[in-house]
Amino acid sequence: MQKKHNPKLIQHYMTKYQMNQHFSQDMTPYIELFFWKKNEHICREDEHAEYLFFFVEGKAKVYITLQNGKSLLLCFYEEFKLIGDIEIINGKNSTANVQAIEECYCLGIKREIVSQYLLRDVIFLRFMCESLSHELERSSKNSSINLLYPLENRLASYLYTTISHDVTKQEDTPIFQENLTALAELLGTSYRHLHRSIDSLCKKMIIERTPQGIKIVNEDELKALTFDLYQ
C-alpha cells in the first residue's frame, strides 16, 4: 500500500462519484489517497481497520478464510464501494480479505475522523445503510452460487473477470497463471473437480492448456458462461 499526495486525483474521484453528496459538510480536508499494486491486500481478515475506504478504481476479489484453513470467494469489486463500513459500525476487525487483482485506488478517511464527524451525520448514515443493504443483497445472492451453479460456470466467471489482469501476454493472447490449488479452494471445490471443468472448457475450445498456463481462445463463449456471477 502506498499513500499518494495528489489533490487533483482526489478531486477527480470525488467529482466522478459525487462523493460530497454523501456528507453534510465538506470532508475533502480529511480524505487521503491510497494505491495498491496487483496482489496486494487492501485489508486482511481480523486486522484492525484504520480507515474507511471508498474503492474508486481497479478490481479486487473479496474472500474469507474458513475454520478449516481454506478460502472461499465471495465477490469482486470493480466499481465504487465502501470498504470497512461494517467494521466502523460494530467496532470489530476486518471480516474479509480484499485483494487487488489489478492496480487499485481508494480514498480513505481515518477511523477517528469517521467517528468524530460521520457517525453523527444523517446523510452519511443513510448512504452507509444503502451500502450495507446492497452488500447484504449481494451476500445473499453470492452465498448460493457455490451451491446452485455448476463449477464450469463459476470457473468461467472467475477466468473472465481476471482474464486481463492475472495474466501475462503471450503474442497478445491472455494466459491465466494463477495457482490451481488455491483457485479450487476459492471456488469451493476439489482440485480434481476443477481439472475436470478445465478439461470440459478445453473440449469446447473455449480455453486451452499450455506449458505457460491456461490460454483463453474464445473470450465471447467464456463470457456467455459467466451469468455475471460473483458481481
C-alpha positions as CSV (number, residue, x, y, z in Angstrom):
1,M,0.0,0.0,0.0
2,Q,1.2,3.5,-0.9
3,K,-0.2,6.8,0.3
4,K,-0.3,9.3,-2.6
5,H,-0.2,13.0,-2.3
6,N,-2.3,14.1,-5.3
7,P,-5.0,16.6,-4.5
8,K,-6.0,16.7,-8.2
9,L,-6.6,13.0,-8.4
10,I,-8.5,13.1,-5.1
11,Q,-10.8,15.8,-6.5
12,H,-11.2,13.8,-9.7
13,Y,-12.5,10.8,-7.9
14,M,-14.7,12.9,-5.6
15,T,-16.3,14.6,-8.6
16,K,-16.6,11.4,-10.6
17,Y,-18.6,9.6,-7.8
18,Q,-20.2,12.8,-6.4
19,M,-18.9,12.0,-3.0
20,N,-19.8,15.3,-1.4
21,Q,-23.5,14.5,-1.7
22,H,-22.9,11.8,0.9
23,F,-21.7,14.2,3.6
24,S,-23.4,17.1,5.4
25,Q,-20.1,19.0,5.4
26,D,-17.0,19.1,3.1
27,M,-14.8,16.2,4.0
28,T,-12.1,16.9,1.5
29,P,-9.5,18.0,4.1
30,Y,-9.8,14.6,5.7
31,I,-9.6,12.5,2.6
32,E,-6.4,10.7,1.7
33,L,-5.5,8.7,-1.5
34,F,-4.1,5.2,-1.4
35,F,-2.7,2.9,-4.1
36,W,-2.2,-0.9,-4.1
37,K,-0.3,-3.0,-6.6
38,K,-1.7,-6.2,-8.1
39,N,-1.9,-9.0,-5.5
40,E,-1.5,-6.6,-2.5
41,H,-4.2,-6.7,0.1
42,I,-6.4,-3.7,0.8
43,C,-7.4,-5.3,4.0
44,R,-6.9,-8.7,5.7
45,E,-9.3,-10.7,7.8
46,D,-9.1,-10.0,11.6
47,E,-6.8,-6.9,11.1
48,H,-7.8,-3.7,12.7
49,A,-9.4,-1.3,10.2
50,E,-7.6,2.1,10.5
51,Y,-9.5,3.7,7.6
52,L,-12.9,3.7,6.0
53,F,-12.1,3.2,2.3
54,F,-14.0,4.3,-0.8
55,F,-13.0,1.9,-3.6
56,V,-12.7,4.2,-6.7
57,E,-10.6,2.4,-9.3
58,G,-9.3,-1.0,-10.2
59,K,-10.5,-4.5,-9.5
60,A,-10.3,-6.7,-6.3
61,K,-11.5,-10.0,-5.1
62,V,-13.2,-10.5,-1.7
63,Y,-12.8,-13.8,0.1
64,I,-12.9,-15.3,3.5
65,T,-10.9,-17.9,5.3
66,L,-12.9,-20.8,6.7
67,Q,-12.1,-22.6,10.0
68,N,-10.5,-25.5,8.1
69,G,-8.0,-23.1,6.7
70,K,-9.4,-23.0,3.2
71,S,-10.5,-19.8,1.4
72,L,-13.8,-19.1,-0.3
73,L,-14.5,-16.4,-2.9
74,L,-17.3,-14.0,-2.1
75,C,-17.3,-11.5,-4.9
76,F,-15.4,-9.0,-6.9
77,Y,-15.1,-5.2,-6.5
78,E,-14.8,-3.2,-9.7
79,E,-16.9,-0.1,-9.0
80,F,-17.5,2.5,-6.3
81,K,-17.7,0.6,-3.0
82,L,-17.3,1.2,0.8
83,I,-14.7,-1.0,2.5
84,G,-14.7,-1.1,6.3
85,D,-18.2,0.1,6.9
86,I,-19.2,-3.0,8.9
87,E,-16.0,-2.7,11.0
88,I,-16.7,1.0,11.7
89,I,-20.2,0.3,12.9
90,N,-19.5,-2.7,15.1
91,G,-16.0,-1.7,16.2
92,K,-14.6,-5.1,15.2
93,N,-11.7,-6.1,13.0
94,S,-12.0,-6.8,9.3
95,T,-14.4,-9.6,8.4
96,A,-12.9,-10.5,5.0
97,N,-9.9,-10.3,2.8
98,V,-9.9,-7.8,-0.1
99,Q,-7.0,-8.4,-2.5
100,A,-6.2,-6.3,-5.6
101,I,-6.2,-8.2,-8.9
102,E,-5.1,-5.2,-10.7
103,E,-3.8,-1.8,-9.6
104,C,-6.3,-0.2,-7.3
105,Y,-7.0,3.2,-5.8
106,C,-9.1,4.0,-2.7
107,L,-9.9,7.3,-1.0
108,G,-9.7,6.8,2.8
109,I,-10.9,8.6,5.9
110,K,-9.3,7.8,9.2
111,R,-11.5,5.8,11.6
112,E,-11.2,8.5,14.3
113,I,-12.4,11.2,11.8
114,V,-15.3,8.9,10.8
115,S,-16.3,8.5,14.4
116,Q,-16.0,12.2,15.1
117,Y,-17.9,13.6,12.2
118,L,-19.7,11.0,10.0
119,L,-21.3,8.7,12.6
120,R,-23.4,11.8,13.6
121,D,-24.1,12.7,10.0
122,V,-27.6,11.7,9.0
123,I,-26.8,12.0,5.3
124,F,-23.8,9.8,5.5
125,L,-25.5,7.3,7.7
126,R,-28.2,6.9,5.1
127,F,-25.6,6.3,2.5
128,M,-23.9,3.7,4.7
129,C,-27.2,2.0,5.2
130,E,-27.8,1.8,1.5
131,S,-24.3,0.4,1.1
132,L,-24.9,-2.2,3.7
133,S,-28.2,-3.1,2.2
134,H,-26.6,-3.6,-1.2
135,E,-23.9,-5.8,0.4
136,L,-26.5,-7.9,2.2
137,E,-28.3,-8.5,-1.1
138,R,-25.0,-9.3,-2.8
139,S,-24.0,-11.7,0.0
140,S,-27.4,-13.5,-0.1
141,K,-27.0,-14.0,-3.8
142,N,-23.4,-15.0,-3.8
143,S,-23.7,-17.4,-0.9
144,S,-26.0,-19.5,-3.1
145,I,-23.7,-19.5,-6.1
146,N,-21.4,-22.3,-4.9
147,L,-24.4,-24.5,-4.1
148,L,-26.6,-23.8,-7.1
149,Y,-24.3,-23.1,-10.1
150,P,-22.1,-25.7,-11.8
151,L,-18.4,-25.3,-11.3
152,E,-17.9,-24.8,-15.0
153,N,-19.9,-21.5,-14.8
154,R,-18.2,-20.4,-11.7
155,L,-14.8,-21.1,-13.2
156,A,-15.8,-19.3,-16.4
157,S,-16.8,-16.3,-14.3
158,Y,-13.5,-16.3,-12.4
159,L,-11.4,-16.6,-15.6
160,Y,-13.4,-13.9,-17.4
161,T,-13.2,-11.5,-14.5
162,T,-9.4,-11.9,-14.1
163,I,-8.6,-12.5,-17.7
164,S,-7.0,-9.2,-18.4
165,H,-5.4,-8.8,-15.0
166,D,-3.9,-12.0,-13.5
167,V,-2.4,-13.0,-16.9
168,T,0.7,-12.4,-18.9
169,K,0.6,-11.6,-22.6
170,Q,2.0,-14.1,-25.0
171,E,1.6,-12.8,-28.5
172,D,-1.3,-10.7,-27.3
173,T,-3.1,-13.9,-26.1
174,P,-4.1,-13.9,-22.4
175,I,-2.5,-16.7,-20.4
176,F,-4.0,-17.5,-17.0
177,Q,-1.3,-18.5,-14.5
178,E,-2.9,-18.5,-11.1
179,N,-2.3,-21.4,-8.7
180,L,-5.0,-24.0,-9.4
181,T,-4.9,-25.4,-5.9
182,A,-5.7,-22.0,-4.4
183,L,-8.3,-21.4,-7.1
184,A,-10.1,-24.7,-6.3
185,E,-10.3,-23.5,-2.7
186,L,-11.7,-20.1,-3.7
187,L,-14.4,-21.8,-5.8
188,G,-15.3,-24.2,-3.1
189,T,-14.4,-27.4,-5.0
190,S,-11.8,-30.1,-5.1
191,Y,-8.6,-29.9,-7.2
192,R,-9.7,-32.9,-9.2
193,H,-13.2,-31.4,-10.0
194,L,-11.5,-28.2,-11.0
195,H,-9.4,-30.0,-13.5
196,R,-12.4,-31.8,-14.9
197,S,-14.1,-28.5,-15.5
198,I,-11.0,-27.1,-17.2
199,D,-10.9,-30.2,-19.4
200,S,-14.6,-29.6,-20.3
201,L,-13.9,-26.0,-21.3
202,C,-10.9,-27.2,-23.4
203,K,-13.1,-29.7,-25.2
204,K,-15.5,-26.9,-26.1
205,M,-12.5,-24.9,-27.5
206,I,-13.1,-22.0,-25.0
207,I,-9.7,-22.4,-23.3
208,E,-6.5,-24.3,-23.9
209,R,-3.9,-25.8,-21.6
210,T,-0.3,-24.6,-22.5
211,P,3.0,-25.0,-20.7
212,Q,2.7,-21.4,-19.7
213,G,-0.8,-21.7,-18.2
214,I,-4.4,-21.6,-19.4
215,K,-4.9,-19.8,-22.7
216,I,-8.2,-18.1,-23.4
217,V,-9.1,-18.9,-27.0
218,N,-12.8,-17.8,-27.1
219,E,-13.5,-14.9,-24.8
220,D,-17.1,-14.4,-26.1
221,E,-18.0,-18.0,-25.3
222,L,-16.3,-17.7,-21.9
223,K,-18.4,-14.6,-21.1
224,A,-21.6,-16.4,-22.1
225,L,-21.0,-18.9,-19.4
226,T,-20.4,-16.4,-16.6
227,F,-24.0,-15.3,-15.9
228,D,-22.5,-12.3,-14.0
229,L,-21.6,-14.5,-11.1
230,Y,-19.7,-13.0,-8.1
231,Q,-20.7,-9.5,-9.1
